[in-house]
Amino acid sequence: MDQRISFVTLAVADLATSRRFYVGGLGWEPELDDPEVVMFDAGPRLVFALWDRAAFEAEVGGRAVQGQGLLPFTLAHNVETPAQVDEVLSLAARAGAEVGRATDREWGGYTGYFADPDGVRWEVAWNPGPIGRRVVPGTDPTPRG
């Protein structure tokens, strides 16, 4: 099996609410917009999908976990500068997200988090290291200095 991910799919409680958040609030453009699923081009060979929870459960087989608490994963959006972290967090707040304050991290970066309508936490990060530069389009992934 190749070491890669092709799709990241979130089973969402209310697809219309999630659609408004990602499309209307964050300004994402759907590649596919169906009554049961919305799909976005999320990078080379990567699709991000929002799937109506009931349709998700019917296809996958089983019941999606629901309840209180922090989900045991994050999604991340890396940017070129610390100022862009603040800009993206402001955009997410205007879209209705729960937003935490960004802060300098002990490893040298600057990050903050927001939660989408289903509580999925997104990290917005400026990571000056080689892996951080590798994931930001248009940046030089080679180490500096």
Phi, psi and omega in degrees: 000132176295146178275086179197164175240132182262320181228144164241119184240130175252127172276114188252148182292322183221101184299322180298318178295315179295320177301313179300319182295307185285318183276303183288319184276308182271346177083018179286149180252119180293143171272329176219131179228102187241160178301337181252345184207145173236129181238142181234141170290119184248012180139177180304119177060030178225130177242136175253125184236142171249122186236129175310129188303317181296318178294322176301310181298320181297319182282315185285326180088103181131183181247129177291138180294134178225159177141190182273159174113175182274129176295147186275036175202164172229159167252155183228146175232108180268145183231170185281334186220158174300323180300325179291331174302310180297322179297314181293320178296323176295318177300314180298320178297317178296331178281353178105008182285151166283123187237134174263158180289137176284152181211157173290139181254152183299338180273003174104357181262186179220120185218159172210170184230150167224160180245134177282180184301338178262008178085007177290125181274130174252127171270132172250120192226140162253115182238108184284357181282172183299321178291319178299317179291327182297329186266358179260119180303138175082002179258157179279117183281000182276145180299147178261155172096000000 
